[in-house]
Amino acid sequence: MTFVLGLTGSIGMGKSTTAQLFVQRGVPLHDADAAVHRLHRGRAAAPIEAAFPGTVIDGAVDRARLGAAVLGKPEALRRLEAIIHPLVREEEEAFLARCHREGAGLAVLDVPLLLETGGEARCDAVLVVTAPAEVQRQRVLARPGMTPEKLNAILSRQMPDAQKRRRAHFLVDTSRGLVAAERQVGSILMALAGRPGRGAQARP
């Protein structure tokens, strides 16, 4: 059975870069954020427009309008999650089924809020991408349009990095540069080589 590795990390930790290191090594990867973007241009558009009128333009969700419709509104955010999360889960299950059929030894689920949503139950192990808080803050505040207030709001919705690290089976520290991250990913792949997963039936 395919071994399923959950990949997660808070904003600015280097999760996307680390995910690509697995892809470059030929490991199949499901990107939850990319799935959301696809769904916004496809089958999620109609139910989102029905729930949040005026948020879909030319058949695709306008992320700025949708963000304004749910920002600071917990009930609206829950309604949005009730629409999008089941669709993303369907895509994830189809991805894992394909990996099982094709005999992949390892598959990676790239999920930003993996631990916050209990997603580790669907994985055989969890990898947390991390970096010191000051490095994280410098990276995020360098992004266009980012402010300290926005960063604090994002971090308030994410599990603290220290808590994530305590729940991880593997860590990749991206503060030491790309070459060091590549070595860490290589070590993880060596540790997992030939290790069987529990299989889809064992996961909730």
Secondary structure, 3 states (H helix, E strand, C coil): CCEEEEEECCCCCCHHHHHHHHHHCCCCEEEHHHHHHHHHCCCCHHHHHHHCCCCEECCEECHHHHHHHHCCCHHHHHHHHHHHHHHHHHHHHHHHHHHHHCCCCEEEEECCCCCCCCHHHHCCEEEEEECCHHHHHHHHHCCCCCCHHHHHHHHHCCCCHHHHHHCCCEEEEHHHCHHHHHHHHHHHHHHHCCCCCCCHHHCC
